[in-house]
Amino acid sequence: MTSYSMIKIGNDYVVQANDKCILKVGSRRKAAQLISEATDLLNALAAVESPGIAPEAPSLPRETPELP
């Protein structure tokens, strides 16, 4: 799992993921909001089960269209 943090550099805040700088924003509130949203998205991805490989054949048979 990715750990997020923020550090202040000058007048800006830098968002880090696993000690790697990934984003620079102007406010602490925006940095905290982005960390929260990223964590929520990653948690939602973990909860979704990925389907198996899709079959090559279509799921519904298709009729050949009639041309005038």
C-alpha positions as CSV (number, residue, x, y, z in Angstrom):
1,M,0.0,0.0,0.0
2,T,1.2,3.5,-0.9
3,S,1.9,5.8,2.0
4,Y,1.2,9.5,1.4
5,S,2.7,12.5,3.1
6,M,3.2,16.2,2.6
7,I,6.1,18.5,3.3
8,K,6.4,22.3,3.1
9,I,9.0,23.7,0.8
10,G,9.1,27.4,0.7
11,N,5.5,28.6,0.2
12,D,4.4,25.4,-1.4
13,Y,3.4,21.9,-0.2
14,V,4.8,18.8,-1.9
15,V,2.7,15.6,-1.8
16,Q,4.9,12.5,-1.6
17,A,4.0,8.9,-2.2
18,N,6.5,6.4,-0.7
19,D,9.1,9.2,-0.3
20,K,8.8,10.2,-4.0
21,C,7.7,13.7,-4.7
22,I,4.7,13.5,-7.0
23,L,2.8,16.8,-6.8
24,K,3.3,20.4,-5.7
25,V,0.4,22.6,-4.6
26,G,0.0,26.0,-3.0
27,S,-2.1,25.2,0.0
28,R,-2.0,22.7,2.8
29,R,-5.7,22.1,2.6
30,K,-5.5,21.2,-1.1
31,A,-2.6,18.8,-0.5
32,A,-4.6,17.1,2.3
33,Q,-7.6,16.8,0.0
34,L,-5.6,15.3,-2.8
35,I,-4.1,12.7,-0.4
36,S,-7.5,11.8,0.9
37,E,-8.9,11.4,-2.6
38,A,-5.9,9.3,-3.8
39,T,-6.3,7.0,-0.8
40,D,-10.0,6.6,-1.4
41,L,-9.5,5.8,-5.1
42,L,-6.8,3.2,-4.3
43,N,-9.0,1.6,-1.6
44,A,-11.9,1.5,-4.1
45,L,-9.7,-0.2,-6.7
46,A,-8.7,-2.9,-4.2
47,A,-12.3,-3.7,-3.5
48,V,-13.2,-4.2,-7.2
49,E,-12.6,-7.7,-8.5
50,S,-11.2,-7.7,-12.0
51,P,-13.0,-10.0,-14.4
52,G,-11.3,-12.8,-16.1
53,I,-10.1,-12.5,-19.7
54,A,-13.0,-11.7,-22.0
55,P,-13.9,-14.5,-24.5
56,E,-13.1,-13.9,-28.1
57,A,-16.6,-14.6,-29.3
58,P,-19.3,-11.9,-28.7
59,S,-21.7,-12.7,-25.9
60,L,-24.8,-12.2,-28.1
61,P,-25.2,-13.6,-31.6
62,R,-25.4,-11.0,-34.2
63,E,-27.6,-11.2,-37.3
64,T,-26.2,-10.1,-40.7
65,P,-27.9,-6.8,-41.6
66,E,-30.1,-6.8,-44.7
67,L,-29.1,-4.2,-47.2
68,P,-31.7,-2.7,-49.7
